[in-house]
Amino acid sequence: MLDAARDAVIVLNHDGYVEYWNKAADRLFGYSEGEMLGHQIHDHIIPPEYRSKHQVGLARFKRTGGGPAIDHTVELPAMRKDGSAFPIELSLSRLEISKQWHAIGVVRDVSARVELESAVREAKELGDSLILINRAITSTLDFEQIMGRVIIESSKALGSEYSAIAQRVSQPDLEDQNGWEYAHTYGLPPESKGVPFHGATELSGGDYSSQVIRGTDIESDGLFDSISFVGLGLKSALRVPLLTKGELIGVLEFYFRVGDPQFSPAQIDFADQLAASISLSLENAELYEAERLIAATLQESLLVLPPEVPGIEYGRLYNSATDTAMVGGDFYDIFQIEEHRIGIAIGDVSGKGLEAATMTAEAKNTLRAYAFQGDEPSVVVAKTSHVIERTCPMNIFITGIFGIFDLNTRLFTYSSAGHPPPVLIEEDSVQLLESGHTAPLGMTAHTPPSTELRVEKGSRIVLYTDGVIEARQEGELFGEDRLLSVCSKHADASLSELPKRIVSEVEEFSGGRLADDLAILVIAFQ
């Protein structure tokens, strides 16, 4: 009956010698009954590294009939006749004969289950790693920062010692207009960046599947010819193409010190999914950079002021919230409407990027257009508001102040559209001017009020965007009172210096953590 059993059945005496060996044991371990009967079990099916431990357990069993595996089912490593190791499930029981303990073992090969469990566990771990990597990829549009995180985390997930991303480079001054080089690396020497990459030729034929480069293939591939790779002991690589719309835009490589790595389907799938995420990130980064350059060029044009304007002098400053901030929508403008009338404007468009820059251009140019029709500031603001109402997206709002300085009457007449009030600096006073409780452009159908102010020679008006007064320190705003104090403190500063000192005070107050861009325009009336 035991010979017909599907599981291997083995009986050992108290000294560990085989007394029974069924046919299933023959098939499982590769030893015949004749080869095993009367022989020590540990010399045949127990891996060498576990034999001393087995001897200790056998001695205990001989004395007491007990042991950690007795009357339990345990999972252990075993060894076949050909020396190959594999996992078994052992159910061990005991039998006392003539006051000597005998062990009865039922053995089952669990290789398939262990492999499946390992594959499931590996797939989950790689899936978790991919989720974390994708979060890093979607957290920023800075491709350099993304790659710094991605190649580190992905190398750890695959167990590679080094990794790199190669990209196409275009250098018009060289004959090779379509060369490739390593652009991002992990673990490799710093000089490996910029090293020519030759593997794109093999991928450019249209076969864009992952490639495993093993042992002797390394020399023919020329993968590690560069001095940057010499001495690292690299013997193999996994190469994954980066594609956008079917075009090869980059190559991701993982390097190993083993000559014949065995990649599981989960690892290859991980690499392919990672490549897809990186490709999308690269495409988005390129689109972002193109948009950023367009918006930056557009915004720069919106901040250009004439070198000289009759009757006034000015100082100005635009400050981005951070070095890496997207282009914002703050703007200012000074232009001559007529020989004796000077238009002055400042505005703030919410949002960032090309959309904000486009609305900034529209607001500024619309103000100018209506100003040249000869209307007063309140009418200009009202007409501009009507245009903005029709064209501005719902997610953007625009505030601003537009004023006209009349050189003949020395009257500065201005109107506000929800913008912070100007600061007037005179010889013996600094005060906040009225701006009225008005709505942003596009949010009111009424003509806003105008304020008329006679300015003396040497008086200054400070116009600014809300990034100045809304800078925060632990929830507290910089505010208008601090702005007045700063203007009073630096009232004698030059026109070019005063905006810098205001920004310096704001940055000191906020600990350098500006939440919004800011623009400052200081007008001195001559």
Buried (B, 14 or more C-beta within 10 A) or exposed (E): EBEEEEBBBBBBBBEBBBBBBBBBBBEBBBBEBEBBEEBBBBEBBBBEEBBEEBBEBBBBBBEEBEBEBBEEEEEBEBBBEEEEEBBBBBBBEBEEEEEEBBBBBBBBBBEEEBEEEEEEEBBEEBBEBBEBBBEBBEEBBEBEBBBBBBBBBBBEBBEBBBBBBBBBBEEEEEEEEEBBBBBBBBBBBEEBBEBBBBBBEEBBEEEBEBBBBBEEBBEEBEBBBBEBBEEBEBBBBBBBBBBBEEEBBBBBBBBBEBEEBEBBEBBBBBBEBBBBBBBBBBBBBBEBEEBBEBBBEBBEEBBEEEEEBEBBBBBBBBBBBEEEEBBBBBBBBBBBBEEEBBBBBBBBBBBBBBBBBBBBBBBBBBBBEBBEEEBBBBBBBBBBBBBBEEEBEEEBBBBBBBBBBBBEEBBBBBBBBBBBBBBBBEEEEBBBBEBBEBBBBBBBEEBBBBBEBEBEEEBBBBBBBBBBBBBBEEEEBBBBEBBBEBBEEBBEBEBEBBBBBBBEBBBEBBEEEBEBBBBBBBBBBE
